[in-house]
Every structure is written in C-alpha cells, then in structure tokens.
C-alpha cells in the first residue's frame, strides 16, 4: 500500500547507542534537530553508564529502549557469538532457557540501574530478540518484571506493506519477524505497526541513502518504525562504521526534511503509544 498522499506520524529509531561516542553524538544532534523519535541502547557496552547520563536530558522527546545484544563483543569486554551461531543455536534449541533468561535479566538490570526507569521499548542487535527461545525468554522476563501499565513495547520487524519484497527484509521477517509479531499480538504485547530501514549498508553517499529513504517512506503507515544507524564520523573497527556518517549526513539534511514533507510524514517526538 502506498501512503504518499496521507499524513502520517512515523517513528525513526537510531540503533546502537553507547557503541561509540560518535554514535551517541549523532543521536543527540538528531534529537535536537527533531529528526529522531527513539534510540536503542547497548547496555552490554562498557561505555553504557557514562553514555546513559547524556540521555536523561533528551527525554521525554526521545524514547529510550534496550538494544538486546548477543553478537557484539565491544572489543572483547562482552561475551558474544557470531550471528550465524546465535541463529543456529536458537533454531536447534541449543540455548539453555536459564542462560537466555539470564542474558535478558542482566541487560535489563543494567538499563534500569543507569536510567532509573524501565526501557520505553525493546529491540535486538541484529534482531536477535525475535529468534526462537529468545523471544519467549524476553516475554517471560518482561511479564515478570513489569506491570501492564509500564510494559515496554517491542520492535516488530514484520515489514511495512510492500517492503517485504526486499530480500534482506524478507530474510529478517522469515527468521522470526512474522512469527514474533503474531505471538506478541496474541499475547497483547504492544509493538510498532510495520518496519522499514533495511538495506545492505551499501549507500556510497548521502544522496544514495536518500534514495533508499524515498523508497521506504511511501510504504510507512501511521505508527510505522524506521531504523537507522547514524554516527557523526567513521566508527573505526565497526562493520558498518563507514556507512554511519553517510546516514547521519542525510538525516540532518534539508533534503530529508523536504522528502518528509513531500511524503506526508512527520517524525514523532515524545512518549510513544504503539499499537497492540
């Protein structure tokens, strides 16, 4: 479905907060420029307690969530596995339930200790939160920790209508996005309405990333979520470290503002009330 001629409020979320100071700087600049709705935080990072302090002044205009991580080792300071290993172990049921629950508990504890509140929402680094076993452990931990009125919403990676044709978006959805979304809807867990922002991290310049954005926005419904991965400079040693400043440049640009206006989209800032 093409939503070009309708006025919609969408959510734009920057992933990987606390990964690197340049990521954190981009989140701050984009928030102050009203170009960002949310950021999801890597509480497994050794930088997290320091980085968290800078977020408090950006709330409530910026929603702040947990970016559950099993695959980033932060330079060897956090036990991590390759994404392929995590996926294989999840699908072959080789992750002990107690181990998965412990990982959720520790990362949620770290968020609460630094921020003094529950996360506004939950998502996963490389979308591991949606994998078999891990999504069940997440839901069990959330329901054990939080009353209904303080329950974080959870990122659905079910593609916005029309965006499933992207091979990468379809793979993410097939690996758990569609199934997790059905389960969360059945269990009454709030989530976003449609997902976008998936591409190969291969845009050579801001204009090329803008062309990607121009392909996503017409498909985003009210309450839909776009992810992004900006940084205000190249993040050395990071797999997408050179792509991050390309995204940042475009998201801060007048061209992005003009595209939003042409597409009838407004980036939400403030408390988010996602759909059930």
N, C-alpha and C positions, 0 to 999 in steps of 0.2 A: 504493500500500500504506500502510495506517495502522499506525504503530508505537506507538500510545499506551500499550498495556499491556506493552510490553517495556522493559527497562532498557538505555539506550544512552549511550555516550560520544560527544559531538559536538564539533566544532571551531568556535569563534567567532573570526573574524578581523576586526580593525579595519583598514580600508584607509587610505591617505594619510598615514602617519606622516611627519613633517618638513614637511608642507604648511604648518603653522601651530602656534605654541606651544599654542593651546587644544586642538588635536587631540592633540598629544603629552601634554598634561596628562591628557586623558581616558584615553589608553592606559595611562598609569601608574596612575591611580586604579582603573581596571577590572581591571588585572592584580593589584594588591594586594588587591582585593576578591574575587579568584578568579572573575571574571566574563569572562575573556578568555583565549583559547588562543594567539593569534598577532597580529602586526601586520605589515603590508607597507609598505615604506619607499620614499619617493620620493627616490632618490639624486641626481636631477636638481635638487633644491631647493638653493638657496644655503645654507639652514639645515642641510643634512644633516650635515656634520662635527660641528657643535655638538650637534645633536639626537641623533646616534648615541651620544655619550658616555653619555647618560642611560639608554640601553637595556641597557648591559652588566650593570648590577646586577639587571636583571629577568630575565636568562637564568639558568638554563635553563627556569624556569617559563613564560616567554613565548618562543614560537618567533618568529623574526625573518626576514622574507623581503624580496625585491626586488619593488617595485611598478613594473614597467617602464612608462615614460611617454613618450608622443609627443604628447600633446594639452594638457598644462598648461604654460603658459609662465612660471609663477612671477613674474608681474609684469614680464615682458619679459626675464628673465635666462636663459631656456632656449628654444631654437628649438622651436616647436610648430606643429601644424596642427590645424584643426578635425577633429572625429571623422569627420564625413562625408567629408572629403577623404582621411583615412587609409584609411577603408573602401574608398572608390572606387579609390584608388591600389593598394591591396592586391589587390583583385579584378580589376583590369585589368592587373596585373603591371607597374605603372609605378614601383615602388620598386626601385632597383638592389640586387642581393644584397649588394654590398660595403657599401652605406650601411646596410642593415638589420643586418648583422653588426657594423658599427662601433658602432651605437647600443647593441646588446646588450653589446658588449665594454666600452664606456665606463661604462655604468651598473653592470655587474657589478664592474668595477675600482673604482669609487667605493664600492661596498658593502664590498668586501674591504679597501680601504685604511682605512676608518673602523672597521670591526668586527673586523678581523684574522682573519676566518673567511669561508668560503663562506656564502651565504644558506641558511637552512634550507629555503626554498621560493621559488617564483617565481609571480607573477601579473602582471596588467596593469591599468593605469589605464584605465577604460572598456573593459576586456577586450581590449585591442589585441594581447596576446600570442598570442591564438588565431587571428588572421587569416592568410589565405594568405600565404606567403612569410615573414612574421614568425615564425610558429610553426616553420618549417623552419630559419630563422636561429637561433632560440632553441635548438632541439635540437642543431644543429651546434656552436654555441658551448659549450653545456653539456657535450657529449661531448668537445670538445677540451680543456676546462679541468679537468674533474673525473673522478677515478676512480669506479668503480661504488659504492664504499662511502661516498663523500662527495657523491654526486649529489643536488642539491636535488629535492624533489618539486615538482610543477607543479599549479596550480589547474585543475581541470576545472570548466567551467561547465555541464556536462550536468545538467539539473535533477533534483533528487531525485524519485522516483516520485510522480506526482500533481501536481507543481508546474509541469510544462510547460504546463498549461492557462492560466497567467498569460500574457497576450500579450507582455509585456516579457521574461519569462523565455524564452519560445519564440523571440523575435527574437534574443536573445543566443545561444541554442543554435544557431539556424539560421545565424547569421553566422560560426560556427566552433566552437561549443562541442561539438556532437556529433561533428563531423569530427576536431577536435583530440584529443578523448578516445579515439576509435578508433585514431588514429595513435599516441598515446602508449602505449596498451595494447599495440599490436602491437610497439612498439619497446622495451617493458619499462621505460618511464619511470614512476616511482611518482606517484600522484595521490590526491586525496580521492575519497570514494565518495558522489557526489551533492552537489548545490549548492542553496542557498537564500539568502534575504535580498533578493530582487529585488522592488522595488515602485517606485512613481512619486515617491518622496521627497516625499510629499504628506500625511503624517500630521500633523494640526494640533496634537496634544498627545501626551503620553506614553501615555495610555490607548489612543489610536488606533494608535500604533506597537505597543503591546502586543497589540492585536487582530491586527495583521499577524503578529507573532511566534507567536501562538496558532494561526494558520493554517499556519505553516511547520513547527513542531516535530513535529506528529504524523507528518509525512512523512519526517523525517530518519532515515536508517539509521545504524547504528554506523559511525563514521568519516566521517559526512557533514559538510559545511562550510557554515556560515552566514557571510555577510559583513555587516559593519556599518560605519557612517561617523560615529562619535561625535566630539564636541568638548565641552569643558566650558563653552563660551559660543558666542555667534554669531560665525562667521568672516566678517568683512566682505569683500565682493567675491568671495565664493565662490558658485558657482551653487546649491549646497545648504547654504550657510552657516547658514541659519535652521533647517534640519532637523536638523543635527548635535546641538545641545543637547537636542532632543526625544529622539533616540535615547539619548543619554548618560543623561538623567534616568531613562528606563525601564530601561536595562541595569543601573543602580545600585540599582534599587528592590527593595523586598521583594516587590512584585507579580511581578517577573521570577523571583525565587527560588522563589516559590510555583508559578509556571507550570512551571518546570523540574521541580520535584518531581512535580507532577500529570501531566506528560508523560513521566515516567520518563527524563529527560535529565540528564546530568552534563556540565559543561563541562570538557574536558580541559586540564590544565596540565602542562607538561613536554615532553620530546622526543616528537615525533610520528613514528609509523611508518605512513605511509599505504599504501593498497592498490596492488598492481600491476594 
